[in-house]
Amino acid sequence: MEFKDLNLDERLVNSLAEQGFKNPSKVQEEAIPLLRKNGSALIKAPTGSGKTLAYLIPILNDLVTNRTTQAVILVPTGILAKQVEKTLRLFTPSYKDFLVSVISDGEVKKEKYDDEILISTPDQFLFAQELLNLKFVKRLIIDEGDMILFGGFEEQMNQILSLDLKWSKVLFTASVDEHLNRLVRRFIGAEHLIDLSQEGINGANITHYLVDIRHVAKPQALISFLHAAQPFKCMIFVSKKEELKEISEALENAKIKFVSIYGELTKREQKKNYRLFDENEVMVLLATDLAARGVDLKDVSDVISLDLPMDILYYYHRAGRAGRFDKKGNSYVFYNNDDTSKVKELLRRGVPFNFLSLRGNSLKAERNLAVIERKPERNNEYVEKAIKDRLRKLRGNKVKPNYKKKRRVAIKLVKQYHKEDIIRKNLLARNEKEGTSFSFVSKDRYRGKRKKRG
């Protein structure tokens, strides 16, 4: 399918083509017709799947340049508001007459807001409400909706949604849990659900890697990794502010130029650091999960997670900073064998990890290092029964001399035989596959009965 097949204005189709967009993504293909009909919906799609254009295209297609606000876009941060505005500005060569306003940081810049498109955070929207004419608004778009609903804006959203306005409401998100679908739909009054969250982990453009750092301290491991992998343009994520300080010092000592993004920076400093990274003046960005959501940064080739976030879903947001706009990207996760629970969770969720180990300043491809879920029930029951049988024979009717020592030896032998038999069975399976033969001693020897070797 192409954009021209979606019954869009020819001017808009041409503008999209000039920007390199010919075919809609899956979320755009499903969302655009629904929004054109002013349907209310909860739309879930992975990070990097094209959600921003999925709502901007219907807005632009149906826009009437008459100095009345026709669409309101709510976002969780001022940085994201500026980014959405920047995307809209790409269409100004074809749509020269429409105006867009961004209300951020409590700055009221006009006596009255009457631009066709309004972008704001929920709190600033309410702050400027007296200056808004919402009578002709057709659509309310809630972008990064989970961050808005569960990130401190619930009270403001209650006030906004209680306004007596006949606008369609569409919430876009990458990570509302399935059990919250009905609750969120009821909250925003959504009639439809488009759920593409299982359409793949950040798309096919990202290659995922688990990097065993072999118990090397993370700052040292990172410097070794950067020397080994030589990423073109990378984002480094940490979960804790204390680690961010340690990593900053390591990068400075290694004379690696970088900028940082974290909550304590002023908005001016954040904006400056984003600009330096986005314009390729600095090629390394060290960040907390503040930078994992909603921000489009150009040409990010690699994402490095020095740890996994508390909320495992944020891994997808981190990885989604790379592999955007049909470009290839890599996502690396540092771990060691003491930290496997979250790795197992991602594997269960279907993240197609490749496995590497860090050795000095080099990376080595490994076999699947994932800890396979144990299947202990049958084997453990068998071993426990074998131990009981052996101890019953050892004990007899009365306690014999050196019983405790003999008991320890008996248990050790049973476990040793059990491990040997597992290895033998694996070898037998492999040899049968290869057409060779192999004989082994059966588990009957647990009870002191050895079969003759075949």
C-alpha positions as CSV (number, residue, x, y, z in Angstrom):
1,M,0.0,0.0,0.0
2,E,1.1,3.6,-0.7
3,F,-0.1,6.9,0.9
4,K,-2.0,7.7,-2.3
5,D,-4.2,4.6,-1.6
6,L,-5.5,6.2,1.6
7,N,-7.6,8.8,-0.2
8,L,-5.4,11.7,1.0
9,D,-5.1,15.1,-0.5
10,E,-2.6,15.0,-3.5
11,R,-0.7,18.0,-2.0
12,L,-0.1,16.0,1.2
13,V,0.9,12.8,-0.7
14,N,3.4,14.8,-2.7
15,S,4.8,16.5,0.4
16,L,5.3,13.0,2.0
17,A,7.0,11.8,-1.1
18,E,9.4,14.7,-1.0
19,Q,10.4,13.7,2.5
20,G,10.9,10.1,1.4
21,F,7.7,8.7,2.7
22,K,5.9,6.6,0.1
23,N,4.5,3.6,1.9
24,P,2.7,3.9,5.3
25,S,3.8,1.9,8.3
26,K,1.4,-0.6,9.8
27,V,0.1,1.8,12.4
28,Q,-0.3,4.6,9.8
29,E,-2.2,2.2,7.5
30,E,-4.7,1.4,10.3
31,A,-4.9,4.7,12.2
32,I,-5.2,7.2,9.3
33,P,-8.6,6.0,8.0
34,L,-10.0,5.8,11.5
35,L,-8.9,9.3,12.4
36,R,-10.2,10.6,9.1
37,K,-13.6,9.4,10.3
38,N,-13.1,11.2,13.6
39,G,-13.1,7.9,15.5
40,S,-12.0,7.8,19.1
41,A,-9.4,5.1,19.8
42,L,-6.6,3.7,21.9
43,I,-3.7,2.9,19.6
44,K,-0.8,0.8,20.7
45,A,2.3,0.4,18.6
46,P,6.0,-0.2,19.2
47,T,8.5,2.6,19.6
48,G,9.7,3.8,16.2
49,S,6.7,2.6,14.3
50,G,5.6,6.0,13.0
51,K,2.9,7.1,15.5
52,T,3.6,10.8,15.1
53,L,2.8,10.9,11.4
54,A,-0.2,8.6,12.0
55,Y,-2.0,11.5,13.7
56,L,-0.4,14.4,11.9
57,I,-1.4,13.2,8.5
58,P,-5.1,13.2,9.2
59,I,-4.8,16.6,10.9
60,L,-3.1,18.2,7.9
61,N,-5.3,16.5,5.4
62,D,-8.5,17.9,6.9
63,L,-7.1,21.3,8.0
64,V,-9.0,24.4,7.1
65,T,-6.8,27.5,7.4
66,N,-9.3,29.9,9.0
67,R,-7.6,30.8,12.2
68,T,-9.6,28.5,14.4
69,T,-8.0,25.8,16.5
70,Q,-9.0,22.4,15.0
71,A,-6.6,20.0,16.7
72,V,-5.0,19.8,20.1
73,I,-2.0,17.6,20.7
74,L,-1.1,16.8,24.3
75,V,2.4,15.5,25.1
76,P,4.2,14.7,28.4
77,T,7.2,17.0,28.0
78,G,8.1,20.4,26.5
79,I,10.9,18.7,24.5
80,L,8.4,16.4,22.8
81,A,6.1,19.3,22.1
82,K,9.0,21.0,20.3
83,Q,9.8,17.9,18.4
84,V,6.2,17.4,17.2
85,E,6.3,21.1,16.0
86,K,9.5,20.4,14.2
87,T,7.9,17.5,12.3
88,L,4.9,19.7,11.4
89,R,7.3,22.4,10.0
90,L,8.5,19.8,7.4
91,F,5.2,20.3,5.7
92,T,5.3,24.1,5.5
93,P,6.5,24.2,1.9
94,S,3.2,22.7,0.9
95,Y,1.1,24.0,3.7
96,K,2.2,27.6,4.0
97,D,-0.9,29.1,5.6
98,F,-1.5,27.0,8.7
99,L,-0.1,28.1,12.1
100,V,0.9,26.0,15.1
101,S,1.4,27.1,18.7
102,V,3.4,25.4,21.4
103,I,2.6,26.2,25.0
104,S,5.5,25.2,27.2
105,D,7.0,26.1,30.6
106,G,4.2,28.4,31.6
107,E,5.0,31.0,29.0
108,V,1.9,32.8,27.7
109,K,3.1,34.3,24.4
110,K,-0.2,35.5,23.0
111,E,-3.3,37.3,24.2
112,K,-5.3,34.7,22.4
113,Y,-4.4,31.3,20.9
114,D,-6.3,30.8,17.6
115,D,-3.8,28.8,15.5
116,E,-5.1,25.8,13.7
117,I,-2.9,23.3,15.7
118,L,-2.1,23.6,19.3
119,I,0.6,21.5,21.0
120,S,0.9,21.5,24.8
121,T,1.5,19.5,28.0
122,P,-1.7,18.9,30.0
123,D,-0.8,21.3,32.8
124,Q,0.2,24.2,30.4
125,F,-3.0,23.5,28.4
126,L,-5.1,24.2,31.5
127,F,-2.8,27.2,32.4
128,A,-3.7,28.9,29.1
129,Q,-7.3,27.6,28.9
130,E,-8.9,31.1,29.2
131,L,-6.9,32.2,26.1
132,L,-8.1,29.2,24.0
133,N,-11.1,28.9,21.7
134,L,-11.9,25.2,21.6
135,K,-15.3,25.5,19.9
136,F,-14.1,24.2,16.5
137,V,-11.6,21.5,17.8
138,K,-12.2,18.2,15.9
139,R,-9.5,16.1,17.5
140,L,-7.7,15.7,20.8
141,I,-4.5,13.6,20.4
142,I,-2.8,12.3,23.5
143,D,0.7,11.3,22.5
144,E,2.8,9.0,24.8
145,G,-0.4,8.4,26.6
146,D,0.9,6.1,29.3
147,M,3.4,8.7,30.4
148,I,0.6,11.3,30.6
149,L,-1.9,9.1,32.4
150,F,0.5,7.4,34.8
151,G,3.2,10.0,35.0
152,G,1.6,12.7,37.1
153,F,-1.0,14.2,34.8
154,E,-4.1,12.2,35.8
155,E,-5.7,15.1,37.6
156,Q,-5.2,17.5,34.7
157,M,-6.5,14.9,32.3
158,N,-9.6,14.5,34.3
159,Q,-10.2,18.2,34.0
160,I,-9.5,18.3,30.3
161,L,-11.7,15.3,29.5
162,S,-14.6,16.8,31.5
163,L,-14.8,19.8,29.2
164,D,-18.1,19.8,27.3
165,L,-16.6,19.5,23.9
166,K,-17.4,17.2,20.9
167,W,-14.0,16.3,19.9
168,S,-12.7,12.8,19.0
169,K,-10.1,11.5,21.4
170,V,-7.2,9.3,20.4
171,L,-4.5,8.1,22.7
172,F,-1.2,6.7,21.3
173,T,1.1,4.6,23.4
174,A,3.8,2.0,23.1
175,S,3.4,0.3,26.5
176,V,0.0,0.3,28.2
177,D,-0.3,-3.2,29.7
178,E,-3.0,-5.4,28.1
179,H,-5.0,-5.6,31.4
180,L,-5.3,-1.8,31.4
181,N,-6.8,-1.6,27.8
182,R,-10.4,-1.5,29.0
183,L,-9.6,1.0,31.8
184,V,-7.8,3.4,29.5
185,R,-10.5,3.2,26.8
186,R,-13.2,4.0,29.3
187,F,-11.1,6.8,30.7
188,I,-10.8,8.6,27.4
189,G,-14.0,7.4,25.9
190,A,-12.4,5.4,23.1
191,E,-14.7,3.3,20.9
192,H,-11.9,1.5,19.1
193,L,-8.7,-0.4,19.9
194,I,-5.8,-0.8,17.5
195,D,-3.2,-3.0,19.1
196,L,0.0,-3.5,17.2
197,S,2.2,-3.9,20.2
198,Q,3.0,-7.5,19.3
199,E,4.1,-6.6,15.8
200,G,7.7,-7.1,16.6
201,I,10.3,-5.7,19.0
202,N,11.0,-2.2,17.6
203,G,10.7,-3.6,14.1
204,A,13.1,-5.5,12.0
205,N,15.7,-2.7,11.9
206,I,17.2,-3.4,15.3
207,T,19.6,-6.2,16.1
208,H,19.6,-7.1,19.8
209,Y,22.7,-8.3,21.7
210,L,23.4,-9.6,25.2
211,V,27.0,-8.7,26.2
212,D,28.5,-10.8,29.1
213,I,30.9,-8.4,30.7
214,R,32.4,-11.2,32.8
215,H,32.1,-9.4,36.1
216,V,34.2,-6.4,35.0
217,A,33.0,-3.2,36.6
218,K,30.6,-1.4,34.3
219,P,32.7,1.8,33.8
220,Q,35.7,-0.2,32.7
221,A,33.5,-2.6,30.6
222,L,31.9,0.4,28.8
223,I,35.3,1.9,27.8
224,S,36.5,-1.5,26.6
225,F,33.3,-2.0,24.7
226,L,33.5,1.4,22.9
227,H,37.0,0.6,21.8
228,A,35.9,-2.8,20.5
229,A,32.6,-1.9,18.9
230,Q,33.5,1.5,17.6
231,P,29.9,2.7,17.4
232,F,29.1,5.6,15.0
233,K,26.6,7.4,17.1
234,C,25.4,5.9,20.4
235,M,23.2,6.4,23.4
236,I,24.2,4.9,26.7
237,F,21.4,4.3,29.3
238,V,21.7,3.9,33.0
239,S,18.9,3.5,35.6
240,K,20.6,5.1,38.6
241,K,21.8,8.6,39.0
242,E,24.8,7.3,41.0
243,E,25.9,5.2,38.1
244,L,25.6,8.1,35.7
245,K,28.2,10.0,37.7
246,E,30.6,7.0,37.7
247,I,30.2,6.5,33.9
248,S,30.7,10.3,33.3
249,E,34.0,10.2,35.1
250,A,35.1,7.1,33.2
251,L,34.2,8.7,29.8
252,E,36.1,11.9,30.9
253,N,39.2,9.9,32.0
254,A,39.1,8.1,28.6
255,K,38.9,11.4,26.8
256,I,35.6,10.4,25.1
257,K,33.5,13.5,24.3
258,F,29.9,13.1,25.4
259,V,26.8,15.0,26.7
260,S,24.3,13.9,29.3
261,I,20.5,14.0,29.8
262,Y,19.0,13.5,33.2
263,G,16.2,14.9,35.4
264,E,18.3,17.4,37.4
265,L,19.5,19.3,34.3
266,T,17.6,22.5,33.5
267,K,15.4,22.4,30.4
268,R,17.8,24.9,28.8
269,E,20.7,22.4,29.4
270,Q,18.7,19.5,28.2
271,K,17.7,21.3,25.0
272,K,21.3,22.3,24.4
273,N,22.6,18.7,24.9
274,Y,19.9,17.2,22.7
275,R,20.9,19.7,19.9
276,L,24.6,19.0,20.2
277,F,23.9,15.2,19.8
278,D,21.2,15.6,17.2
279,E,23.4,17.8,15.0
280,N,26.3,15.3,15.3
281,E,28.6,17.8,17.2
282,V,28.8,15.1,19.9
283,M,28.4,11.4,19.0
284,V,27.9,9.9,22.5
285,L,24.8,10.7,24.7
286,L,24.7,9.4,28.3
287,A,21.2,9.4,29.7
288,T,18.7,8.1,32.2
289,D,15.3,6.8,30.9
290,L,14.2,10.4,30.5
291,A,15.6,10.2,27.0
292,A,14.1,6.8,26.2
293,R,10.6,8.1,25.3
294,G,9.2,10.1,22.5
295,V,12.4,11.9,21.3
296,D,13.5,11.4,17.7
297,L,17.2,11.8,17.4
298,K,18.8,11.4,14.0
299,D,21.2,8.6,12.9
300,V,21.5,6.8,16.3
301,S,23.3,3.6,15.3
302,D,23.7,2.0,18.7
303,V,22.0,1.9,22.1
304,I,23.9,0.5,25.1
305,S,22.0,-0.4,28.3
306,L,24.5,-0.7,31.1
307,D,21.6,-2.3,33.1
308,L,18.0,-3.1,32.5
309,P,15.3,-0.7,33.8
310,M,13.0,-1.4,36.7
311,D,10.1,-1.4,34.3
312,I,11.2,-4.0,31.8
313,L,9.0,-2.4,29.1
314,Y,11.3,0.6,29.1
315,Y,13.9,-1.7,27.4
316,Y,11.8,-1.4,24.2
317,H,11.8,2.4,24.4
318,R,15.6,2.4,24.9
319,A,16.2,0.1,22.0
320,G,13.8,2.1,19.8
321,R,16.1,5.1,19.8
322,A,18.1,3.3,17.2
323,G,16.8,1.8,14.0
324,R,14.5,4.7,13.2
325,F,13.3,5.9,9.8
326,D,14.2,2.6,8.1
327,K,17.8,2.7,9.2
328,K,19.6,-0.2,10.8
329,G,20.5,-0.1,14.5
330,N,21.9,-2.2,17.4
331,S,20.9,-2.5,21.0
332,Y,23.4,-3.9,23.5
333,V,22.6,-5.0,27.0
334,F,25.4,-5.5,29.5
335,Y,24.9,-8.4,32.0
336,N,26.8,-11.1,33.9
337,N,25.7,-14.5,35.2
338,D,24.5,-13.0,38.5
339,D,21.9,-10.8,36.8
340,T,19.7,-13.1,34.7
341,S,16.1,-12.6,35.9
342,K,15.3,-9.6,33.7
343,V,17.2,-11.1,30.8
344,K,15.0,-14.2,31.1
345,E,12.0,-12.0,31.1
346,L,13.0,-10.3,27.9
347,L,13.8,-13.7,26.3
348,R,10.3,-14.9,27.4
349,R,8.8,-11.8,25.7
350,G,10.5,-12.8,22.5
351,V,13.4,-10.4,22.2
352,P,15.7,-12.2,19.6
353,F,19.0,-11.7,21.3
354,N,22.4,-12.6,19.9
355,F,25.1,-13.4,22.5
356,L,28.5,-11.7,22.9
357,S,31.2,-11.7,25.6
358,L,33.6,-8.9,26.3
359,R,37.2,-10.0,26.6
360,G,39.6,-7.2,27.2
361,N,39.1,-4.8,24.3
362,S,37.5,-7.3,22.0
363,L,34.0,-8.8,21.5
364,K,33.5,-12.5,20.9
365,A,30.4,-14.1,19.5
366,E,29.1,-16.8,21.8
367,R,26.6,-19.6,21.7
368,N,23.2,-19.0,23.3
369,L,24.3,-18.2,26.9
370,A,20.7,-17.8,28.2
371,V,20.0,-19.7,31.3
372,I,17.4,-22.3,30.2
373,E,14.5,-22.7,32.5
374,R,15.1,-25.8,34.6
375,K,12.8,-28.8,34.3
376,P,13.6,-30.2,37.8
377,E,10.4,-31.9,38.7
378,R,10.9,-35.3,37.0
379,N,14.7,-35.4,37.5
380,N,14.6,-34.2,41.1
381,E,11.9,-36.7,42.0
382,Y,14.0,-39.5,40.5
383,V,17.2,-38.4,42.3
384,E,15.3,-38.0,45.6
385,K,13.8,-41.5,45.3
386,A,17.3,-42.9,44.4
387,I,18.8,-41.2,47.5
388,K,16.1,-42.6,49.7
389,D,16.6,-46.1,48.3
390,R,20.3,-45.9,48.8
391,L,20.0,-44.5,52.4
392,R,17.4,-47.1,53.3
393,K,19.8,-49.9,52.3
394,L,22.7,-48.1,54.1
395,R,20.8,-47.6,57.3
396,G,19.2,-51.1,57.7
397,N,17.6,-51.9,61.0
398,K,20.2,-50.2,63.1
399,V,22.6,-47.3,62.8
400,K,26.0,-48.6,61.5
401,P,29.5,-47.1,62.3
402,N,30.4,-44.0,60.3
403,Y,26.8,-43.7,59.1
404,K,27.0,-39.9,58.6
405,K,30.1,-40.1,56.4
406,K,28.7,-43.0,54.4
407,R,25.4,-41.0,54.0
408,R,27.3,-38.0,52.6
409,V,29.2,-40.2,50.2
410,A,26.0,-42.0,49.0
411,I,24.2,-38.8,48.3
412,K,27.2,-37.4,46.5
413,L,27.5,-40.6,44.3
414,V,23.8,-40.5,43.4
415,K,24.1,-36.9,42.3
416,Q,27.3,-37.6,40.4
417,Y,25.7,-40.5,38.5
418,H,22.7,-38.4,37.7
419,K,24.9,-35.7,36.1
420,E,26.9,-38.3,34.2
421,D,23.8,-39.8,32.8
422,I,22.5,-36.4,31.6
423,I,25.8,-35.9,29.7
424,R,25.7,-39.5,28.3
425,K,22.1,-39.0,27.1
426,N,23.0,-35.8,25.4
427,L,26.0,-37.5,23.7
428,L,23.8,-40.4,22.7
429,A,21.3,-38.1,21.1
430,R,24.0,-36.2,19.2
431,N,25.8,-39.4,18.1
432,E,22.5,-40.9,16.9
433,K,21.9,-37.8,14.9
434,E,25.4,-38.1,13.4
435,G,25.0,-41.8,12.7
436,T,27.6,-43.1,15.3
437,S,27.0,-45.2,18.3
438,F,27.5,-44.7,22.0
439,S,26.7,-46.8,25.1
440,F,26.0,-45.7,28.6
441,V,25.2,-47.0,32.1
442,S,21.5,-46.7,33.0
443,K,20.1,-45.0,36.1
444,D,19.5,-48.5,37.6
445,R,23.0,-48.1,39.1
446,Y,21.5,-45.6,41.5
447,R,20.2,-48.6,43.3
448,G,23.5,-50.4,43.0
449,K,22.6,-52.3,39.9
450,R,24.9,-51.8,36.9
451,K,23.9,-52.9,33.5
452,K,26.6,-54.3,31.2
453,R,27.9,-51.9,28.7
454,G,26.4,-52.6,25.3
